[in-house]
């Protein structure tokens, strides 16, 4: 039975969702909703489809399209229609991944809903919006990448009509509060020596390519047919150093040691784990075998489904992943997170935090971030958490 508190929270969430829908409707049914993870964007998309299709109640030619980044989200959206009592819409709804939708040409839809739109803004995927017709368009994401061009691209397709941040959702009570603990780690002597050697090469090639714009210069050279062999070799070495530095910190031995301590000290928790590489994800899970299951891109669909089911039904209390759970997955019974791999993108951090704060009464999401001190991970972490609250530096 739903508690009084849950009824209040659901009423607040419903109000915000309808505010988002109204803002979209007032913008001629073309626009983007940017809302923190746990807000309930899927429901917003489904209610939008239900409304638009009902306006054509006398027509047999109804058509709605939902675009998502993964096959798993296709399945999740189908379940959401039943959850919200509008499964009758499904006969008029097609759900496709961006990877296949961009090939469509000449189609006409009453409404298109784009989930995780930040993943659908590449030049290739944007071909869909040029080559097809739609009367209504709703784009949704938790946040956009920091690069200004993403905002420009989205504005050209569907201007933002409603925006609520992750912490605003926490303040309203519609997602669980969270605490982030940042734990610095050191490299082993061998790892530290390898890192110093690679980093010295990185600095050398960074200056050689142009100290303040090395990344863009390397990218330009690799795509320039007229670039000299020496220039291409420098650019290739620069990228190689980036990969090697990241691999050293991604696979840092002390991350496994600290991870095992956290697991032992939190044996009563349901733990989501994120690492920076599939092979390291496997190593983390093996280090606490048989407590953990693994979910990443190298696993088969059957293996991934089995892992999620085992975590949700409680037969396994630890779910280890790489990037595959960053977008859209609903795991409300997780109450602790351990992040063992970082990237330069703050978007990934917000998505991972979001996996932990799906609302449950009395729940607080504890998130531990294990990072290598005095490495690029430390710089990335400080950038990634700058817009989040409740940060504790250990």
N, C-alpha and C positions, 0 to 999 in steps of 0.2 A: 504494500500500500504506500502511495506517495505521501511523504511527510509534508507538513505545513511549510517548512523551509524550502523543500524541493519545489513545491507549487509556486512559491514566491520567486524562486530563481528562474523557473521555466517561464513565468509570466514576464519577467524582465527581459529574458532572452527573446521571447516571442515579440515583445514590443520593439526591441531593437531590430529584429529581422524584418518586421513590417515597416519600420522607418526606412530601412534600406530599400525595400521593395517600392515604397511610395516615392522615394527619391528617384529611383530608376524609372518608374512610370511617368513622373513629372518631367523626365528628360526624354520624352518620346520613345521610351522603351529601348533606348540605346545607352549603355553606360557600364561602368565597372564598380564593383563593390570590393573594397580592400578591408578585410576584417581579420582580427587576430585568430589564431588557431583555437578551435573550441567554440567559436561564435555560433556555428551552425550554418555555414555557407551552403552546404548541400541542400538543406531545407529551403533556403532562399531560392536556389536554382529550381528546385522542384515546384515550389509554389508559383514561381514565374511561369513555368511551362504549363502548369495546370490552369492558370488564369488566361494565358494567351490561347490555349487550345479550346477553352470553354467559350471564348468569344466567337469561335467558328463552330458552334454546336450543331448547326444544320449542314455543315459541309463534311463530306466523306474524305476530302483531300486535306487532312491535317498532317503536319510534319514538324517534328522537333528534333534537334540534334544536340547531343551533349559531347563535348570534346574533353578528353582527359589524357594525362601523360602515361598511364600504366594500365595494363589489363586488370590488375587487382582493383583499381578504382572503377573500372567498368562494372565489375560484379557488385561493388559496394553501392554504387548509385542505383542499380536495379533493386537492391534490398531496401534502399531508402524510400522508394516509391511505395512499397508495401507498408513500411513503417509509418508513413504519414497518411495512409489511407487513400492514395490516389493512383493505385496500381492500374486502374482502367486507362490511364494515360499511356501506359507502356506500349500498347499496340501502335501508337503513333510516334514513338520515340526511338531514335537510333543513337547508340552510344559508341563512339569511335575514339581511338587514340590519335594524337596529333601526327604520329609517324605515318599513318595511312590517310588521314583526312586531307592533308595538303594536296593529294593527288586528284581530289574530286574537282570536277568542272561542270558548270551549267546547272547546278542543283538550286532549288528554291525552297527555303524553309520558312515556316511561320516564326520560329524562334530558334536561335542557337545559344547554348549556354557553354561557356568555356571555363572549365575548372583549372586551377593552378596556371592561370594565363601567362605568368612570367616564363613558363616553359614553352609557350606557344608563340613567342615573339621573334623567333629567328627569321631571317629572310625566306628560308624555305617554307616554314610553317605558315608564314603570313600570306603565302600564295592562296590559301583557302579563302581568305577574305576578299581577294581580288577576283577570283574565278567563280564565285558563287553568290547567290542572292539570298538575303534574309530580311524579314520585316522587323524582327526584334533581335537584340543582341545583349546578353548579360555576361560579362567577364568577371571572374572572381579569383582572388588570391589573398594569402595572409600578409604578404609584403612583397615589394618589388626589390630587385637588386639595386645596389647603390648607384650604379652608373646612370648618369642623367639620360642617356639615350633610351633606356627602358621606359621612363615616364613619357618621353616624346612619342615612342612607338605606340604605347597603350593609348595615349590621348588621341592619336590619329585614328585608332580603331574604335575605342569606346572610352570617352572621358570619365574620370572618376566622379561618381555621384554620391558615394557614401564611404567614409573612412573611419575605422575605429581600431586603435592599437591593441596589442596584447595586454599591456598594463592597464589600459582603460577597461578592458573586459574583466580583468582581475578586480579592479575597483568596483565595478558593477556587481561582482559576485557571480558572473555567468561562467567563469572558468576558475579552476582551483588556484589558490595562492601558491607561490613557489619560493624556494630559497636556493641560491646558487653558491656552491663552494668551489673556489678555484685553488687547486692543489699543485704547487710547483714540484717538478721532479728533475733529477740530474741524469745525465747520460753515464753509462759505465765508462771506464778509462778508454777502452777500445772504441766505443761509439763516439766519445768526445774527440778522440784523435781523428777518426774518419770524418766527423762533422767539420772539424777545423780545416782539414785538408780540402774538402769539397767547397766549403764556404769561401776559402781563399781564392779558389778558381772562379767561383761565382762572382766575387767582387772584381776580379781581374777582367772577366768578360763583360761585366756590367759597365765598367768604365770604358772598355774598348768600344762597346756599342753606343755609349752615351749615357752618362751617369743618371740623368734625371728622366730619361725616356727609353731605357733599355728594352723594356717589354714590348712597347709598340714598335721600336726599331727592329727588334728581332723578328717580330711578326711580319713587318714590311719586307724585310730581306728574304724571308722564307717564301714569300709570295711573289717576289720580283724575279722575272726570268732573266733580267739583265744584271742582276747582282753578281759580283765576282765570287770565285770559289772560296777565297779567303773570308769574305763576308758571310757566306752561307755556313762555312765551317765554324766561325765565331758564334753565329746565331744558334747552330746546332749544339755547340758545347755549352752555351748559356742555358738552353732548355734542359740539357742533360744534367747540369749542376742543380737546377731547380728540382728535378725528379729525384736525384740522389739525396739531396738534403731532406726532402719530405719523407723519403723512405726510411732514413735513419731515425727521425723523430716519430714517425708512425709506428715503427717496430721497436721502440725503446724498451729494453728489458724491464726497467723499473715500473713501466706502466702495468705489466702483468703482475708484478709483486704487489703494487698498491691496489690494483683491481681485486686481487684475491683477499687482501685485508678487508676491503670494503664489503665484499660478499660475506665473509665470515662474521663481520660486525653487524650485518643487516640481514640476517638469515630469515627474518619474518617479512621481508619486503618483496614486492613484485618489481623486478628490476629490468629496465630497458638499457641496453648497452650499444653505443655507437663507436665504431673505430674508423680509421682512415684507409683501410685496405682489407679486401676480402680474406686474404691469407692470415692477416693478424686477427681478424674477427674469429676465424676458426681456432687460432691459438688461444685466444681468450676463453672461448667456450670449452676447449679441451682442458684448460688449466683448472676448471671447476667442475669437470665431468663427474657425475651425470646430471648436474643441476640445470644445465643450460641447453637451449636449442638455438639453431642458427638460421638466419633469414638474410640472404643476399643474392646478388644477380647470378652467381654460379650455381645456385641450387635450382632444381627442377620445380615446376609449378606444384607438383604433388608434395615435394619436400617442404616448400614454403607454406603451403596450406596446412600441412601437418604441424609445422612449428608454431604457427599462429594459434591453432586449435589447442595445442598442448599448453601454451602460455595462458590463453584465455580461460581454459577449464581448470587451471591450477596444478596440473600434473607436472609442469615445469615452471619454476619461478623466475628464470632468467632468460631473456630473449636478446641474443646478440645479432647486430645488424651493421651494415656499412652505410650505404646511402638509400637502400631500397625502401626504408620506412620513413624517409624524410617528409614525403608528401602524402597528406590526406588520410592516413590510416587512423582508425579510431580504436585506441586501447585504453579505455577508461579505468581498468583495474590496475594499471601501472602506477606506483607511487614513489618510485625512485629511478633516477637516471644516472648513468656513468658515461661520460663522453671521453673517449680515449684518442680521438683523432680530430684535428681541426683543419679548417680551410681558410682561405683569405676572404671568404664571402660571409658576411654577417647573416645573410638570409638563411643559410644552413643552420646556424645557431638558433635562430628564432623558430625554425621548423622543428628542430629537435626538442627545444624546450616545450613547444606546443604539444608534442606527443605525450608529455608527462602531466599536463594540467587540464585534461578533460575532467569536467566537474563530477565529483562524487562527494556526498555529504561528509564533512569532517576531514576531507583529504587535503594534505599539503604535499606538493611535489618537491622532493629533495633532489637536487641535481649536482653531481660532482664532476668537475672538469679537470682531467689530468693532463697537464701540459709540461713540455720540456722548457725549463727556465733558460733565458738567454739564447733562445732560438727564434726562428720566425713564428713558431707557434705562440710565443708570448705576445708578439706584436699583433698577430691575428686575433688572439683572445681579447685583448684590450679594445680592439676595434669592434669585435663582435658583440660585446656585452655593454657597450657604451649607452645603448638606448633601453637597457633592461634595469629593473630595480632589484633590490634584495641581493646584491652581490657581496660575497664574503671572501676576502683574500686570505688564504691560510698561510 
